[in-house]
Amino acid sequence: MRWNMRMKAAEAGIWKSTELRRRLAEAGLEISAGKMSGLWAGTPTTIRLDDLDVICFVLGCTPTDLLICEPEAVAARRPAEQATASSPRPRRPVTTGRTRSTPPA
């Protein structure tokens, strides 16, 4: 996912994080300077849905405008082994953690 809040803010005529923070506060969302910096400068690791709702209201957008899917990034993270699902993985023998073999069943 790519976080697109800064671009949506610019489209709404908001060029500084302090301005967006002030508008969010007017809409009922008090954000600390540190959290606002994280939202403005990078991609947040988490965001509350209530907060996302207020951000969308202030910017006049939807969550899909702020969160842009990047399927190519997901494909790049997939291990090559899983990419070829047709080749089964070899099974390893079950061990008990000891050096001697298990008794017959």
Contacts in CASP RR format, 6 or more apart in sequence:
PFRMAT RR
TARGET T0000
AUTHOR 0000-0000-0000
METHOD contacts of the structure
MODEL  1
MRWNMRMKAAEAGIWKSTELRRRLAEAGLEISAGKMSGLWAGTPTTIRLD
DLDVICFVLGCTPTDLLICEPEAVAARRPAEQATASSPRPRRPVTTGRTR
STPPA
1 43 0 8 1.000
1 67 0 8 1.000
1 68 0 8 1.000
1 69 0 8 1.000
1 70 0 8 1.000
2 43 0 8 1.000
2 67 0 8 1.000
2 68 0 8 1.000
2 70 0 8 1.000
3 39 0 8 1.000
3 42 0 8 1.000
3 43 0 8 1.000
3 44 0 8 1.000
3 66 0 8 1.000
3 67 0 8 1.000
3 68 0 8 1.000
4 65 0 8 1.000
4 66 0 8 1.000
4 67 0 8 1.000
4 68 0 8 1.000
5 39 0 8 1.000
5 40 0 8 1.000
5 55 0 8 1.000
5 59 0 8 1.000
5 66 0 8 1.000
6 40 0 8 1.000
8 59 0 8 1.000
8 60 0 8 1.000
8 61 0 8 1.000
8 65 0 8 1.000
8 66 0 8 1.000
9 15 0 8 1.000
9 20 0 8 1.000
9 40 0 8 1.000
9 59 0 8 1.000
11 59 0 8 1.000
12 58 0 8 1.000
12 59 0 8 1.000
12 60 0 8 1.000
12 61 0 8 1.000
14 20 0 8 1.000
14 23 0 8 1.000
14 59 0 8 1.000
17 36 0 8 1.000
17 37 0 8 1.000
17 39 0 8 1.000
17 40 0 8 1.000
17 41 0 8 1.000
18 36 0 8 1.000
20 36 0 8 1.000
20 40 0 8 1.000
20 58 0 8 1.000
21 31 0 8 1.000
21 33 0 8 1.000
21 36 0 8 1.000
23 58 0 8 1.000
24 30 0 8 1.000
24 31 0 8 1.000
24 54 0 8 1.000
24 55 0 8 1.000
24 58 0 8 1.000
25 31 0 8 1.000
27 54 0 8 1.000
27 57 0 8 1.000
27 58 0 8 1.000
28 54 0 8 1.000
29 51 0 8 1.000
29 54 0 8 1.000
29 55 0 8 1.000
31 39 0 8 1.000
31 51 0 8 1.000
38 44 0 8 1.000
39 47 0 8 1.000
39 55 0 8 1.000
52 63 0 8 1.000
52 66 0 8 1.000
55 66 0 8 1.000
56 62 0 8 1.000
56 63 0 8 1.000
56 65 0 8 1.000
56 66 0 8 1.000
59 65 0 8 1.000
59 66 0 8 1.000
81 89 0 8 1.000
94 102 0 8 1.000
96 102 0 8 1.000
END
